[in-house]
Amino acid sequence: MNIQTTYLYCLIILLTMLPLTILAKEENDFQKVTIIEAYIELHTGPGSGFPVFHAEERGKKIQILKRKTDWFKVKTEKNKTGWVKRSQLEKTLTDAGVKKSFKDILFDDYLKSRIEFGIAGGIFEDEQSFTIRAGYKLTPNISFELAYTKIAGKFSSSALYQGNFNLQLYAETRLTPFLFIGYGKFENVPATSLVSATDRSLDMGNAGLGVKFYLTDQFYFRADASTYVVLVGDDRSEEYTQYSAGFSFFF
């Protein structure tokens, strides 16, 4: 598959999925669990020192809103909002009828996260590359990110500045494949020893695919393969390939 076909394929999928993910965003934001103990105590704040103001009974559903250390903010069916200990929250059932574990709760944080930062090392053609990136999740499936890549070559150094739209194909799994498409700038500075070499700052398009794997707490592993098309002139372009892997954290 050439770069033009890959670029068009990613764009079509992105535009097709965008309306569906926007409609699903609010529905998937908070998970509901069912109380199976006699009751769950709701505190006014995230700590044992805060008083209990309400007890929700067995069989009722509560929504998990957010986490603060080992305390979780929840909302009852009657819109009462309070804080629950992790030990009590683990004594609930998910919609699938299984007990909620602390690992599940941490993974929920990952699914609901909006902002993420990451670093990666890789190979750009035959040269080493280093990438830093920052992203924001627009919907559960689609995010936008800014990335900067530095390539230290033997005869020149290059930098890539890009903005990408990422489409996650299976947003609610620990192992998530994704597609991305973007646009940016390719800057190349030849070594001073080269005769008649000039600096270049050119427009660039890119597309590719990758995979994310949630690890623990606030970290995940990411690997991707990218193809870049650098527009050299009106009727000429240059293609480059990059493979990279690294880690990101979210909040």
VENSULBEL-V886379 format. One record per residue. RES is the residue in three letters. D_CENTER is the distance of its C-alpha to the mean C-alpha in Angstrom with 1 decimal. Layout:
# VENSULBEL-V886379
RES_D_CENTER ; RES_D_CENTER
This chain:
# VENSULBEL-V886379
MET_26.0 ; ASN_26.4 ; ILE_23.9 ; GLN_25.4 ; THR_24.9 ; THR_21.3 ; TYR_20.5 ; LEU_22.3 ; TYR_20.8 ; CYS_17.2 ; LEU_18.5 ; ILE_20.4 ; ILE_17.7 ; LEU_15.4 ; LEU_18.4 ; THR_19.5 ; MET_16.4 ; LEU_15.8 ; PRO_18.8 ; LEU_18.2 ; THR_14.6 ; ILE_16.1 ; LEU_19.0 ; ALA_17.1 ; LYS_14.8 ; GLU_17.6 ; GLU_18.8 ; ASN_15.7 ; ASP_14.9 ; PHE_17.4 ; GLN_18.8 ; LYS_22.6 ; VAL_24.6 ; THR_28.4 ; ILE_30.7 ; ILE_33.0 ; GLU_34.9 ; ALA_37.8 ; TYR_35.7 ; ILE_32.8 ; GLU_33.5 ; LEU_31.7 ; HIS_32.0 ; THR_32.0 ; GLY_29.6 ; PRO_27.3 ; GLY_30.2 ; SER_33.4 ; GLY_35.4 ; PHE_34.4 ; PRO_36.8 ; VAL_36.2 ; PHE_36.8 ; HIS_36.0 ; ALA_36.0 ; GLU_34.3 ; GLU_36.2 ; ARG_35.5 ; GLY_34.2 ; LYS_32.4 ; LYS_28.7 ; ILE_26.4 ; GLN_22.9 ; ILE_20.5 ; LEU_19.3 ; LYS_17.9 ; ARG_18.7 ; LYS_20.7 ; THR_21.6 ; ASP_23.6 ; TRP_24.2 ; PHE_22.5 ; LYS_23.2 ; VAL_24.3 ; LYS_26.1 ; THR_29.1 ; GLU_30.3 ; LYS_32.8 ; ASN_30.1 ; LYS_31.1 ; THR_28.3 ; GLY_28.6 ; TRP_27.2 ; VAL_27.5 ; LYS_27.7 ; ARG_25.4 ; SER_28.5 ; GLN_29.4 ; LEU_26.0 ; GLU_26.0 ; LYS_29.3 ; THR_27.7 ; LEU_27.0 ; THR_23.9 ; ASP_24.6 ; ALA_25.0 ; GLY_27.9 ; VAL_26.5 ; LYS_26.4 ; LYS_23.3 ; SER_22.4 ; PHE_20.8 ; LYS_18.2 ; ASP_17.4 ; ILE_17.2 ; LEU_14.8 ; PHE_12.5 ; ASP_13.0 ; ASP_11.7 ; TYR_8.4 ; LEU_8.5 ; LYS_9.9 ; SER_7.8 ; ARG_7.6 ; ILE_7.6 ; GLU_6.3 ; PHE_8.8 ; GLY_9.7 ; ILE_12.9 ; ALA_14.2 ; GLY_17.8 ; GLY_19.2 ; ILE_22.1 ; PHE_22.8 ; GLU_25.8 ; ASP_28.0 ; GLU_26.7 ; GLN_24.3 ; SER_21.2 ; PHE_18.9 ; THR_15.6 ; ILE_13.9 ; ARG_10.9 ; ALA_9.5 ; GLY_7.0 ; TYR_7.5 ; LYS_6.5 ; LEU_10.0 ; THR_10.3 ; PRO_9.0 ; ASN_8.8 ; ILE_8.6 ; SER_6.8 ; PHE_9.1 ; GLU_9.1 ; LEU_12.3 ; ALA_13.3 ; TYR_16.7 ; THR_18.3 ; LYS_21.7 ; ILE_24.1 ; ALA_27.3 ; GLY_29.8 ; LYS_33.5 ; PHE_34.9 ; SER_32.3 ; SER_29.1 ; SER_26.3 ; ALA_23.3 ; LEU_20.5 ; TYR_19.0 ; GLN_16.5 ; GLY_14.4 ; ASN_12.1 ; PHE_11.0 ; ASN_8.5 ; LEU_9.6 ; GLN_8.3 ; LEU_11.9 ; TYR_11.8 ; ALA_9.1 ; GLU_11.4 ; THR_12.1 ; ARG_11.4 ; LEU_11.7 ; THR_9.6 ; PRO_11.0 ; PHE_9.8 ; LEU_12.0 ; PHE_11.9 ; ILE_14.8 ; GLY_15.8 ; TYR_18.8 ; GLY_20.1 ; LYS_22.9 ; PHE_24.5 ; GLU_26.8 ; ASN_29.3 ; VAL_32.0 ; PRO_34.7 ; ALA_36.6 ; THR_39.7 ; SER_41.9 ; LEU_41.3 ; VAL_44.0 ; SER_43.3 ; ALA_39.6 ; THR_37.7 ; ASP_34.3 ; ARG_32.0 ; SER_29.3 ; LEU_28.2 ; ASP_25.9 ; MET_23.3 ; GLY_21.2 ; ASN_18.6 ; ALA_16.9 ; GLY_15.7 ; LEU_13.7 ; GLY_11.6 ; VAL_10.4 ; LYS_8.0 ; PHE_10.1 ; TYR_9.8 ; LEU_12.8 ; THR_14.0 ; ASP_14.0 ; GLN_11.1 ; PHE_10.2 ; TYR_8.7 ; PHE_10.4 ; ARG_9.4 ; ALA_12.3 ; ASP_13.0 ; ALA_16.3 ; SER_17.1 ; THR_20.3 ; TYR_21.5 ; VAL_24.6 ; VAL_26.4 ; LEU_29.0 ; VAL_32.2 ; GLY_34.7 ; ASP_35.6 ; ASP_36.1 ; ARG_34.4 ; SER_30.9 ; GLU_29.6 ; GLU_26.8 ; TYR_24.8 ; THR_22.4 ; GLN_19.8 ; TYR_18.3 ; SER_16.0 ; ALA_14.3 ; GLY_13.0 ; PHE_11.1 ; SER_8.4 ; PHE_8.8 ; PHE_7.6 ; PHE_10.1
